[in-house]
Structure formats: structure tokens, C-alpha cells
Amino acid sequence: MEQGKDKSSDAVKVPIRRNLFIIGADGRPKLIVGRCRQCHLIFYPKEPVCPICIEVGTMETIEIDGKGKIISFTRVMRGLPGYDSPYTLACIELDAGPSLIAQLQDWQEVELKLHMPVELVIGRIKTEKNGNIIVGPKFKPLPI
Amino acid sequence: MSKVFVIGAGMSTFGPFPDSIVHELCHQATWEAITSSGVDARKLQVCYAGHAYQGPCFGQKTLVKSGLTGMPVFNVENACASGASAVMGVYIMIKTGLYDLGIALGGEKLTGADGGFLPIVMDDLDSTNGRVMPAAFAMIAKRHMEKYGTTTEQLAKVAVKNKKYACLNTRIAEKYHKPVTLEEVLQAPMIADPLTRLSCCPVSDGAAAVILASEKVARQYTSKPVEIVASVLNSGLRTKYGLIEYRSEMSARAAKEAYEMSGIGPEDINVCELHDPFTIAEIVHYEDLGFCEPGEGGLYIDEGKSEINGKGVAVSPSGGLLGRGHPLGATGVAQIAEIFWQLRGEAGAHQVVNAKVGLAHVVGGGVTSIESGACGVHILKV
């Protein structure tokens, strides 16, 4: 979880939301998603009801790899207080199906392009006023 | 079912007024709407009040200033479409025959919010991830540019047009009466590439109100009632990339429904107040509303079709959101007020000649996994 990169290593790291991601036994992060047993589609974040089938009890929880590609991105020059501006925000389509909006990590040295492959990392999203660091899914551009 | 007419409208000045009190801005708009309509304020039967961040009993806190107490008041929050939702609320009440006279109002005070951004509500995952609205629309712009070859110059032309018209609108603060050149828009400080500061709507406070009447009573008050021939509200679908699509499906769906409801087509629209918080939004919505084919939004602005008395639909002659800012709850009602004045020939320096049919469109509200929270489309006619 980006250990040692934070200015204050004592800072409390708080997940952006419960049950969104885990660190696997191999040390690699995985996304926690919902999969409908009926239509087999995958949804992130997981919701209680499959939005396609609209039936109760069809959603199961699975973990997926965070490989995907950039659908769009922008460099946010001045974000809200607590965010490390400038930061880069992207719309990511995961190879497993769902898409999501997330910040990129380690993007500064990369010439970003649409459709560039990315992989999931867990990193700092923002810092709260009390010093807590909100961590969650981010994506790192991969060499093409 | 009764026909529903707008018989009066009012608006505060829109601009940055950090010392203002939102209920006072709303009172100005309410009072102008009442006095201009000639309605005895005591005859108003119902109120819908649109706002996003102004707290409980927003409508009542406004109406008490105008001496209006006792009527049913519905306070409506629907993000950018709060005002349109309030108008539709009164419309339904009159359409169904429950009441003959009602007031829809909307207001918002945004100065003082976080650094010019909308207050972020941390119960939405995308928002917490840093998805501020300029960033979302920047990503939409990149997709539209990739798919259709739309250029940054075409985006910038929207700001040039709307800020030019804002200078003609006496209901916008002097501070926002600033024409800009293409170069100035392109070279302004970057907010989220490709959107510069002048590609984003400025921070504003403001309020607007309209008086709606049934066909039974409308002509008692005016010989020039403006009929609401379509009132549509919807919410976003789960799309592949959420908000980051190169079209607004919900805008297209709402417009289609409004065209069917009214028997009016996009080719019949003379004037449109369109949801343009960012330059790219206007180009995308030309296409969604059927003013041009998908992918031709950039050409539409290039050819000057959306100018006042251009060859297409005059879009946001008031200056739009880029000109007057976007105090959320106020915007949807302000659009109806603007169309009302346009169709009566009372818009002032930004009047569209011989406007007979107008369309108002708002859409917004970030919700993870779906396109947006709410979209409202109204069509008005004389």
C-alpha cells in the first residue's frame, strides 16, 4: 500500500470504502466485484441487485485482476483540498468487463494515450483534514 | 387534463454575491414573477422549490419573505435539474386539475463553496476518487474529439458565443459582462485538459421563479400566455462508461419524449436554453437534442448555426451557464423564464427575432455507474 511513500508514515490509512479491494496472497491487489449467476456479467462496485436481471439473490462476490485500458483521461490541475494536485483521472475499462473512474499513479514520466494498458495498484486518493490517508484503487500505466 | 401556461417570470441578477442571502435572492425573483403576472399573491395555491445545497424548508424560507404562508410547499433536490424538477412539479399539479395557480422557484448560493467546485458529497464513489465535474467533462471532450475529430477551437467557440451574449443580458452581473476571444479561451489557465478556466461556467449565486396557470385562469391575467407543451424528466441509465460517453443518452431520450409529447420536432425550435456548464456539453447536446446529426456538433458551432438569428437553433442567447454561471437550483427555472421572455418578445438585447417555440434542457448530478442523476426537457410555445 505505497508503504514509505507518505510524508508521515504514522498516518492512518483508511480504505475509500469497505469491500472494494483486497490484497491477494501474492501481494497483488484485486478488485471485489459482483457477478450475476444468471447473466454472468460483472459489476463494480458490487450492488445488491443485478441491474440487468433485476432479481434478488443472483449476485455473488468474486475477486478479479485489475488489468484494463484507458478509455479517457485528464490531468486535473487544481483539485479539491486534500487531493494531490495535479493528479490524473481516468476512465478505465477492465478486461473483466466493468469500467470505473480512478486516479492514475506513476503517470508523470509516461506519455499517456487513449487505450493504453493499465494495472491496478492501491494508493493514496486523498488526505483528510485529520491527517488520515484515504486509500483505494488506482491504476498504473503499463509500457505498451 | 388542463393545458398549462407560464404567465409570469422573475429573476435575480446572477453573479458572485458572497454577501447575499439565498432566500433574499429568491424573494426578488418570486416578487418579480408575481407582480409581472398580475396575480394576487394570495391566490397562489402550490409551490415547488428547487435547490441542491440550501438546507431544509428552502421554499418556505423564501415564501415567508413575500408574505406567502400556508400553501403546500415541495422542496426538490435533483442536482443540476432541481429547477426543472420544480417546474415539472407545478406543471403536474395544474395539468391534473388539482390546482389552477402555482409558483416554481429555484435558487442557490454557490460562492463560498470549495475553491469554485461544487461541494463534494462523499457518499458517491466517483466523487471521492476525485471526479470533479470539469474532469468528467474533460474526459467526455477527449472521447468526442477521438470519435468525431472535434477540435479545441470548436470547443472554445462555444465560450466565445455564450460569453458574448452574456454581455447583452442585464440580469447577469457586470463582472461577468466580459467578451472573450478564441485565443483567450484557449490560453486561459488549464483546469482539466482540454478545458481551460474560460471553458467552464463561473461561480454564481442566483434565483428565478415562474408562475404557472391552468387554461381556465391563464387569460384572466395575460393576453400573452406561453404554453408548456412538453415537460419531461428522467434519470440516467447504466451506460458502459457511466458519465464518460461522447453523447448524453438521457438528454436524447428526454428530448425525444418531449418532441413526441408536443408534436414538435427539433426543426421547429427557434430558441433553446441548453445545459452548457462546460463548452463540450453544448456541442454534445446539439447532437442529443437533434439540432444536428451525431458528430456534427463541432460543425454546428463552426457554421454559426447556434448564434442568435443564425441558420439553426439560437442556443443560449441569455449567455447560458457559461455566461451567467450555474447556481444549481436556479438554472432550470431561469431557463424557463428566459424562454418565456423570448417567446413574448421581451428578452431585451438578446432577443431572438420572431421566436415562437423554445426548448429548455438541463442535465446533471454525478452518480457512480449511471450517466447522470436527472435530465429535464421543457418545450414552450406561443
Contacts between the chains, C-beta under 8 A, distances in Angstrom:
chain1	res1	chain2	res2	distance
A	16	B	125	7.3
A	16	B	128	5.7
A	16	B	129	7.2
A	17	B	125	6.3
A	17	B	128	7.7
A	20	B	125	8.0
A	43	B	369	7.7
A	45	B	125	6.1
A	45	B	368	7.1
A	45	B	369	7.5
A	47	B	369	7.8
A	51	B	238	5.2
A	51	B	369	8.0
A	71	B	139	8.0
A	71	B	143	7.2
A	71	B	241	5.7
A	71	B	244	6.5
A	72	B	139	3.8
A	72	B	140	7.5
A	72	B	142	4.7
A	72	B	143	5.1
A	72	B	146	8.0
A	72	B	241	7.7
A	72	B	244	5.4
A	73	B	139	6.6
A	73	B	142	7.2
A	74	B	135	5.2
A	74	B	138	3.7
A	74	B	139	5.3
A	74	B	142	6.9
A	74	B	192	4.4
A	74	B	193	5.6
A	74	B	195	7.9
A	75	B	190	7.6
A	75	B	192	6.7
A	75	B	193	5.4
A	76	B	130	6.6
A	76	B	132	6.6
A	76	B	134	7.5
A	76	B	135	4.9
A	76	B	191	7.7
A	76	B	192	4.8
A	77	B	189	7.3
A	77	B	190	5.1
A	77	B	191	6.0
A	77	B	192	6.7
A	78	B	115	7.0
A	78	B	191	6.7
A	79	B	130	5.7
A	79	B	132	6.3
A	80	B	114	5.5
A	80	B	115	6.7
A	80	B	117	5.7
A	80	B	120	5.9
A	80	B	130	7.5
A	80	B	132	6.5
A	81	B	114	6.5
A	81	B	115	7.0
A	83	B	130	5.3
A	87	B	130	6.1
A	89	B	129	7.4
A	89	B	130	5.6
A	89	B	131	6.3
A	89	B	135	4.8
A	89	B	139	7.2
A	89	B	192	7.6
A	90	B	139	7.6
A	91	B	139	5.6
A	91	B	241	5.4
A	91	B	242	7.4
A	91	B	244	4.1
A	93	B	240	7.9
A	93	B	241	7.3
A	99	B	240	6.3
A	99	B	241	5.1
A	99	B	242	6.9
A	99	B	244	8.0
A	101	B	126	4.8
A	101	B	129	5.7
A	101	B	131	5.0
A	101	B	136	7.9
A	101	B	242	6.8
A	101	B	244	7.1
A	101	B	368	7.7
A	102	B	129	5.7
A	103	B	129	6.3
A	103	B	130	5.6
A	114	B	142	7.0
A	114	B	146	5.9
A	125	B	128	6.7
A	125	B	129	6.1
A	125	B	130	6.8
A	126	B	128	7.6
A	126	B	130	7.0
A	134	B	128	7.2
A	136	B	128	7.9
A	136	B	129	7.0
